[in-house]
Each structure stands twice: as C-alpha cells, then as structure tokens.
C-alpha cells in the first residue's frame, strides 16, 4: 500500500516538474518587440508620437478591411434603380450603363442620340432646355397631349416627324444638349446612391474593427512620452498597426500597417517614421 502511494506521489511530482519545464520553455520562446514612433513635419525636426495606440496584429489591417468588405453585402444598383420613380426606359439605361448619374459631362458622353430619343426623361429635358434657352432655329412640336387621346394616329405621326427634326438639329448643334443637366437635376438619384454606398463603407469599417478585436489582435499598447512602446509575444509574423489612429504633426496625419517579426528569446527593434507609414492606394 505504502509502495503504491509512493509511486503515485512520484508520478505527480514528475508531471508537475514536466509542466513547469514546459511553461519555462514556453516563456523562453517568447520574444520582445520594441518600437519608437517619430514623425518628421515640414520643419524637418523629428518629433515623438506620444499616446498613440499601436496594435500587434496577426494579419494586415488592410487585408482585414478587404475581408470585411468581402463579407459585407454591397449595395445592389439594380435593386436601387428598381425602387426609383422613373420611366422603364430610363431604368433600363441606368442598368445597362451601370450608373444612376444623369448629369455632368460623363453622363452626356454616354447618351447616344438613340438613347436621347428613346428615354422620355432625356428627350423632355433636351426639348425643354432648348425651348427655355430660346435657341434660334430649334424646332417646335406640332402636337400636344390632347392629340394622344383624341387622335392617337395623328399624335404618333407628328411625334415621329418631330423626332426627325430634333435629330437633324442635334446633328448640326451637338452642344444643344448641354442644358439637359438643369432639367434632369431634380430627377438625378446620385446623391441617394452615394448615401447608400456611404452606409456600406460605415458597415464594413465597423466589421473590420470588430474582426480586429475578436480574431486578429495579439496585443495593444500606447506610446510613452518618448514615442516608445513594446510587446512580448510568441515568435512569428505580425503586423504593427495604428488602425485608424493617426500620429499628428503639423500638416501630417500618419498611420502605420507594417509587417514585423518576433524572434524567440531576443528583442527586435523597429522605428516607425514617415518613410514606412502606410501608403494607401
């Protein structure tokens, strides 16, 4: 009995010593990463970035942002267009051209003569802008809305004849459609579409920060009065990142997203400066 107890005690002691050795070995394998953040403004004198929060990440923050974008549903332009109170022809034109902008030089360059006379909003804007400007020689319509109901055949014949006149005028005066923007401005849904995309960017940004906290943050610290900080971590590849935080100095607003290595049992040192600050595409 005593012999069995002795064996058990010896076994427990062995397990404890082995666990202690493993912990000691694991601690010895850890490395240290020391860094200093200095910003050089236009004056040319480097200044320490004090109180700047720096993160040690297991993945590039830019890649995390891309991952967040891929996992956040992008606004559907076609679905947005379907919800607009516009003609079927204009909606089809927007989907075909992958745009909702109906003003500006780029818009006008996309509108062919066939587009102009196929889309009711375009032809109305073209005619009304030229009629309002009292452009010399601009043809006047020979039909009205009453003809459509009272005499549809006459209305359609006169409409087609008027379109022929308009096409001839447009060919001779290409700049005659420059005034369309003013007439279409109140219909242009570009601002609403921009808001949709701004909300998407806000959602992706929030998701990226959440992913940093949950999945990719190894540690974080704030720089001291000399702009210095340090991390202790297991050996491997990491990223030093300030996320959206910026080091401010004069006109400069710098961020970092820098690849680093932590080596076992040694201290690595790196300096964050203007030269290795994050260059966004």
N, C-alpha and C positions, 0 to 999 in steps of 0.2 A: 504493500500500500504506500509506504513512505517512498519506495523507489519510483512508483508511478507519479506521485506528486512531484518528486524531484525532476522527472522527465518533462512534466507539463510546465513547471517553472522555467526550466532551461529552454524549452521551446518558446515560451512567451518572451523571455529575455532576448532570445535570438531574433524574434520577429520585431521587437521594439528597436533593437540595435540596427536591424536592416532598414526599418522605416526611417530611423534617424539618419542613417547613412544616405538613403535616397533623398531625403529632404536637404541634407547638407550638399549633396552632389547637385541637386536641382538649383539650390541657391548659388552654388559656384558657377553654374552655367549662365546665370543671368548676366546681362551686360548693362552698361550705362551709356546713355546718350546725352551729351551736354551741348547746349546751343546758346548762341547770343544773337539778338536781333538788332541790327543797326541800319538806320535809314540815312541816306545822304541827300539832302534837299539841294535846290539850285545853288545855294550859297557854297556848297562843296564841303561842308563840315559834317562828318558822320555823327548821328545822334542815336542814343539807345532808345528802343521802343519799350516803354515802361507799361506794366499792367496789361500786356497783350496776351490774350488767351490762345495757347498753342495746343493742338491736339496731336496725339500719336495714333495714327490710323493704320489699319491693316489693308486698306485699299485707297487708291487715289480718290480724293474728294470729287474730282471732275468725273471719274468713272462712276462714282456713286450717284452723281447728278444724272448721268446718262441712264443709269439703271432705273432711277426714279422716273425719268421721262418715259422709258420703255414700258413701265408698269402703271402709268397714269393715262387713261384713255384720252386721246387727242380729240379736240372738238371736231365734229363731223360737219364739213362745209355743206355737203348735200342736204343733210338734215336741217341745217340752219337756213339754207335757201328755201327749202320746202315750207318753212314756217313764215316766210315773208309774204306780205300782201302785195304781190307784183304779178304781172301777166305770166302766163305759162311760157311764152316765148322768151321773156327776159330771164326767167329762172333757168330755162334750158341753156341760154347763152352763158350764164354765170357758171353752171356746172361744166359746160364744155371748156370754158376758159380758166376754170379753177380760180375764180376771183369773184368778189362781190363789189369791187370798186367800179363805180360808173361815173367817175370824174377824173380829170387830170390828163396829162399828155400820154401817159402809158395806156390809159383806157381808150383814148381816141385812136391810138395806133392799132389797137386790137379790133376796132369796129370797122368791118368792111362795108362797102356800100350795100351789099346784100343784107348784112346784119342790121344796118341802119333802117332799111325799109321793111325788114321782117319783124322787128321788135316794136310794138306800139309805143312804148315809152321813149324809144330813141327817135322815131320819126316825129312824134309830137314835140319833143324837145328841140329837134332840128328846125321844124317849121316855126314854132313859137319864138325861138331865139332870133331867127332871121326876120320874122314879121315885126317883132318888138324893136329890133335894130333898124327897121325901115331900110333894109338893104336894097339898093337900086336893082331893078330887074328880077327880083325874087318873085317866082310865080305865086299867084293866089289860088286857093282851091275854088272849084266851080260846083261844089256840093256842100250839103250841110247835114246835120244829124237827123233832120226830119225826113230827108230823102231815104235814109236807111230803112225807115218804117213804111213810108208811103209809097216809095218806088225803089225797091231794092235793086232792080236791074240797072236803072239809071244811076243809082248811087255807086254801084260797083264799077260801071263803065267809066264814070267821071273820076273815081278814085284811082283806077289804073292809068287813066290818061294823065292825071296829076302826078302820079309817081314817075311817069316817063319824063315829065317836065322837071321834076325835082332831081332826077338822076342826071339830066343834062346840065342843070345849074351846078350841081355838086362837082361834076367833072371839070367844069370851067372855073369853079371857085372852091378849091379844096379846103381853104381856110374858113369856109362858111359854116363849118360845124364846130368851130372853136367856142361858140357861145352856148353849146349844149350843156356844159357843166353847170351853168347858173340854173338852168331849168331842171336838171336832174339832181341837184344838191339835196333837195328835201327828200328824195327817194333813196339816196345813197346809204346803204346799211353798213358802210365800212367801219364806222365808229362802234356800232354794236358788235360787229365781228371782232374788232380789236379788244373789246371788253371781254368777250368770250375767251380769247387767247390769253389775256392777262390773268384771268381767273385760273386758267390751266397752268400757267407758269407759277402762280402762287401755290397751287396744289402740289406741283412737282417739287418746289422748293421745300415745302413743309414735309413732304415724304422723304426727301433726301436727308434732312436734318434728323428725322425720326430713325432712318436707317443707320445713320452715324451712331446715334445713341444706343440702338439695340444690337447692331450687328458688327460694326467696324471700329469702334473706339477702344483702343488699348489703354489709353490714359490721357489726361489733360493737366495743364498747369498754366500759371500766369507768370510772365517775366517779372523780374525784380527791378529795382531802381537802375541797375546797370544793363537792363535788357536781357538778362540771363535766365536760363531755366534748364532743367534736367529731367530725364526719365530713366527709370530702371525697368528693364523688360527682358523677356526671353529672347534669345538670338533669332534673327530673321530679318526679312524685308519689311519695312514700314514706310509710312508717309508722314512727314511733318506738315501740318496744315493749320491755317488760321480760319478755315471755313469762310464765312462771310465777314469775319473781323478784319479790320484794316489797321495798319500802322500809319499814323498821320504825321506828316512833317511838311509844313508849308503847303505847296501845291500837290504833294504826293499822297496817294492813297494806295498803299501796297498790301497785297495778300501773298501767301505762300502755299504751295502744294508740291512739296519736294520729296523725292524718293531718297530714303536713307537706309542704312544697315546697322543693326545692333549685333556686336560680336561677343562671344562668350568670355566672361571674366575680364573684359577690358572696357575702357572708357573711350568712346568715339566723340569727336568734337566737330561741330559744324557752325558756320556763320551764315545767318540769313541777311541778305543785303538786297540792294536794288537790282543787282545783276542776276540773282536767281529767284527773284519774285515771279509770281505766276503771270504768264503771258497768255491772256485769254484770246481765243481765235475770233 
